[in-house]
């Protein structure tokens, strides 16, 4: 097993980054001069983004090493135009321009269909072509809770290498198992977690900021995520994709060596993904055994729709939803557990959990 470093940024981002890398063997242990290097930050929106300063510092270090080419790559939710908008509003377009490197919108990419290694739920993956043009991939996620995945760190951040509808497909098929399939098939060479300004209560957007002022680094995504989950005070039962990946790959957690700061010295109890949003007026939620992922996805869907939700809506979640009312309201099955029961609904929103933008799309189409 490898080392995972934990470093405070109180003396500056660049010194902290250098120390975090030196503690696990130095940048030269992961990249070589003349490499083509892809940087994969988190730019999925305009909040909760990987620090521009951290990515800029890493670019300078890689140039000093003699990297042949460096490019930043990301595909956000929505389409390619939305990704362009996020690049501009986040400051990443300016960052790439200042450093003279490419910023690649993977929602415009050609698709390479790749067979999954040790598949759980996905037989193939639709991955952006640029991923395979890189000699090295450096994964730079942000430490956040996540409404559907428990937390989002290194393993979850690779989802940004998928093209357009493949992200939604992950939700339809089963998000946790699909994340494991992706990471069993494609592994970055280095993971650097931005735990400077983090997010709790909700994610990947809409949560509350937490300033931990840390950088976490390591070669193995699952080892980095396990250390990160301990810092966030989340258990493996809270992070199903991490637990499954660890089991899949026979990872001995007792052999993970943390260097730099001790976990107990920096840990912080991140509030889990629960929304304060209430059910819209005139709507009723029917559930008795729905999982937190579907519940949080539904409430996030309410938040996305805002005032556009019509009254007299009945939402059904889980396997034991009770009697379906016979009134004139619209009956909506939300999640695979519910719609697979074979009942009659007016609207079916599939997914495990559903993609939170799908509710608005379905209601727009069918009502």
Secondary structure, DSSP 8 states (H G I E B T S, - for coil): --EEEEEE-TT-HHHHHHHHHHTTT-GGGT--TT-EEEEEE--SSSSS---HHHHHHHHHHHHHHT-SEEEEEE--SS-HHHHHHHHHHHTHHHHHHHHT-EEEEGGGS-EEEEE-TT-SS-SEEEEEGGGGG-SEEEEE-EEEEETTTEEESHHHHGGGGB-TTHHHHHHHH-HHHHHHHHHHH---SEEEEEEEEEEESS-SSS-EEEEEEEEEEES-HHHHHHHHHHHTT--GGG-HHHHHHHHHTT--GGG-EEEES-HHHH------S-------TTEEEE-SS--HHHHHHHHHHHHHHGGG--SSEEEE-SS-------SSSEEEEESHHHHTT----SEEE--TT--TTHHHHHHHHH-
